[in-house]
């Protein structure tokens, strides 16, 4: 007989961030996990797609140092929630988004050269392991410091292939083409990165 899981109590004191689709709460029983609650039901399809791809990539043995693991669904006082890794730095603080670093809201933040270095490393990682991201925007990337002075970008949202025809899931060339297309759209033509790219002489990767 299946055992019913207890309801997880969530309140405003546990709220970490509010996105366009989900609210993110600290999991009250796991310091290294968060619970994401959908507040925009029109985007539920994209949420389910992301969880499918995270589970798929885990089954395929893809590396997860730049992804957050999905740990399943749970019942909460605010409705059904998805349980994910919560990225914390070596000092226990929550990793900040790349958007915050670019916007000068983190002290000390990444320099323009470091931003380009981290973006380049992430881009090659996605190609090498054929990890498709539908929305690699700056607010969906966090700067994780697993060790002091050793940052790396981690994707916290927008994983998966949003194309109706999923040929990129099975052919390396098509996966690379899709990764490059998304990179151009969300990174290389992002108005938020214009000054960074000008200051560093960035050459397009995609």
N, C-alpha and C positions, 0 to 999 in steps of 0.2 A: 504494500500500500504506500503510495507516494505521500511524503510528509509536506504539509503546507508551510511555505516559507513565511516568516514573520514580516509584517509591514515595517518598512524603514521610515522613521519619523524625520521629516525635513522641515526646516523653518528658515526665516530670513537670515538668521545668524550664520547659517552654513553656506549662504549664497556667495559664490566666487566671481561669477561673471554672467552677463546676459548677452546672448548673441541674437542674430536675426531669426534663428530657428529654435534654439534651445537655451534653457537656463542651466548653468553648471553649479552644482552643489558639492561641497566637501562631503565625502561619505563619512557618516558619523562613527562607523566602526572600523574603517581602514584609512589610515593617514595617507597612503599612497594611491588612493583611488577616488574617483569622483562619480557623481551620478548626474546624467544629463536628462532633463525633462523637456519634452517638446512643448512649446507654447504657440507654434505656428503649424497647425495640422495640415495645411496645404503643402508643407515640405516634408511630410512624414515619409514619402516615397524615397527621398534622397537620404534620409536617416537610415532607413532599412537597407538601402543599397550599400551605404558605408559599412554597416555591421557585417553584411554578407562578404564584402571584400576583405575586411580585416580577418574574418574567420578563414576565408579562402587562402589568404596569404600566409596565415599561421600554419594551415595544413600543408601548404607547399614548402614550408621551411624557409620562407624569406626572412631576412634579418629584420629585427624590430627596434634597433637602436634609434631609428628615425620615425617610428610609428608608435601609436598608443594601442595597447591591446584592449580588445573588447571582452569583458568578462560575463556577458549575459544580461538578461533583463531582471529587474526586481520590482516589487510592489512597494510604493511609497505613499505617504499621506497626501502627496500632490499628484498622484497618478503613476502610471508605469514609467520606469526610468531605465536608461542604459548605463551599465557600470563600465567605466574605462579607467585606464591608468591616469593618475594625476602626476604630471611631470614636476618634480621638485629638484632644486639644485642641491649641491653637496652640503649647503648650510641649512637645508630644510625649507627654504622659501620657495614659493611657487615660481616656476619659470615664467618670464615675461614674454609677451609676443614680440615678434620682429617689428610690428607696427609701432609698438611703444619705443623700441630702440631707435627706429628711423625718426620718430617724432620727438626725440630728445626727452622722453619721459622716464628714462632709466639712467641712474647715475651710480657707477660709470656705465655708459652704454657702449655698444660696438662702434668703432670708427668706420668711416666709409670703406676703407680698405678691408677691414674685417668683415663687413657686411657682404661685400663682393666675394671674399674668400669663402664664407660660409654658404652663400648661394651657389657658388660654383661647385662646392663639395656635394651639396644636396642634389643638384642637377645631375651630376655624374652618378651618384648613388641610385637615383631613380632609374636612369637608363641601364645601369649595370644589372639591376635586380628586377627590371621590368615592373616597377611599381607605378601604377596609373593613379593620378590624382586629378579629380575633376575641378578642384578649385584651390590651387596653391597660392592664395592671396596672403598678404602680409599678416592679417589677423588670424589666419589659420596655421601660422608657423610660430613656434616659441623657441627662444634661445636658451638652451639647456646647458648648465654648467655642472656636469657630473664630477668634475675636478676643478679646483681653482685655476682660472686662466685658460681653461680648455673648453670653449663653447662649441656647440653643435646645434644645428637646426633640427627640430622635431615637428612633424606634421600632426596636428591635433584634431583636424577636421577636414572634410572634403575628399576623403579617399574613395577611389573607385572609378569605374568607367561609366559615364553618363550617356554614352552613345546608344542609340536604339539597337544598332547592329553591333554585336560584341566581338567582332573579328580580332580586335586588338588584344583580347584576352588569350588568344591562342597563337598569334603570329608575332614573333619578335619585332620584325620590321614595322608592322602596324602599331605595335605598342610604343615603339620609339617615336614614330610619327605623331602619335597622339600626345605623348609626354612633351614633345617639342612644341606642339601647337598650344597646349595649355601653358607652357612656360613663357612663350612669347606673349600670350594674352594677359596673363596675370602678373608676370614679373618684368619682362623686358620693355613693355609699353606702359607700365604702371606710372602714372604721374607722380606718385609718392617717391619713386626711386630716381627721378630725373637728375636731381642734384647729386645723389650718390654716384650715379654712373658718369656724370660729367666730371666730378672731382677725381675719379679714379681712372678715367679713360677706358671704361668697361667696353669690351668687345662682345657683341651678341654671341651667345652659346648655341641658341636654337636655330 
